[in-house]
Amino acid sequence: MKNKMGLLRMVVMGLGLATALAVAGQVWPSGQDSARAQQPLTVGYDMNTAGNECPADGTDCSVGPIDACVSVDPGNSFQFDVFMQGLPESEAIAGWDAKILWGPPDWLDITERTHVSTSVNVVVQIPGSQTLDLSPQDLPAVSSPYITAVVDMALPIGRYDEANPPYTQGVLGRYRGQVAADIEPGLYALTFDPTYLSLTNTTPQNLCEAYVCEVLDGNHTPRYGLVAVGEECPAGPTTPEPGAQTSPVATAAPTETAAVPTGSPAVTPTPAPATTPPGPAGATTPGAVSSDSDGTDWGSPVLIVVYVAVGLVAALAVAGITYLGTRGRRA
């Protein structure tokens, strides 16, 4: 009996130590300033999903050439990925959230999403992943924006999250878009709301602020996330090779003319970075994100859930130690 109680005490104390280390990582992020200067981090749209996959065997996911544009006829559908590249070494992915924007006008319906596939999504690669899809909207999403939120709740915190090494890149979310049948031909763009974009580690912290993410969307120069409806994509190399798989800066390599159309019609919406279009009827649209100087994103539901998990582990550890102390005194 004494041996069992000793083992249980070690387990509970280990949980408490894991929680303390996770919280300490938030308060004392040693050596992170130098890492920020060395490791570029990219989040963006790839308009062709080919080559973006995960082997689900404990090795890194792959990200193929990044396609800036896809050509599709009115009424037809296409797939696109939200991808991540260049995760800094020693960092982990615990979740992510974003607002995907495409209007006005609302020329697109998002009809399918893939958030928790081991052959697609980087956030679910570790055995024991307990993924929560917190995306608040049902599909199809017929009005911009579409809100995504995914978190891996594997416990204890920090033990089973997708970290570099080996995970440096991969698909965060895969989607199918249906183009409206009555939309006028032209060049349209997918963008992100820059005030609502986070890639979360286990501390938790928004890595897109801590490492200043490069965001490849319709507001980037050159432009990404382009959909040419009823016409060809702009002339130029819209499928640049990403170069070294750990170098997202090399990924954003198309020429300036690659995403600039010739004779583009007036209906070519690119939302301004500071503008957040209203959400669909009945959908919850969070306000602007607030953050502190170290990149902690206090408006992110993913960060809130991770913090709650840390608190639960801490509470269990304290309760267990108190219980064992009481039993010891009685004995």
Buried (B, 14 or more C-beta within 10 A) or exposed (E): EEEEEEEBBEEBBEBBEBBEEBBEBBEEBEEBEEBBEEBBBBBBBBBBBEBBBBEBEEEBBBBBBBBBBBBBEBEEEBBBBBBBBBBBEEBBBBBBBBBBBBBEEBBBBBBEBBBBEBEBBBBBBBEEBEBBEBBBBEBBBBBBBBBBBBBBBBBBBBBBBBBBEEBBBBBBBBBBBBBBEEBBEBBBBBBBBBBBBBBBBBBBBBBBBBBEBBBBBBBBEBBBBBBBBBBEBBEBBBBBEBEEBBBBBBBBBBEEEBBBBEEEEEBEBBBEBEEBBEBBEEBEBBEEBEBEEBBBBEBBBBBBBBBEBBEEBBEBBBEBBEEBEEEEEEE
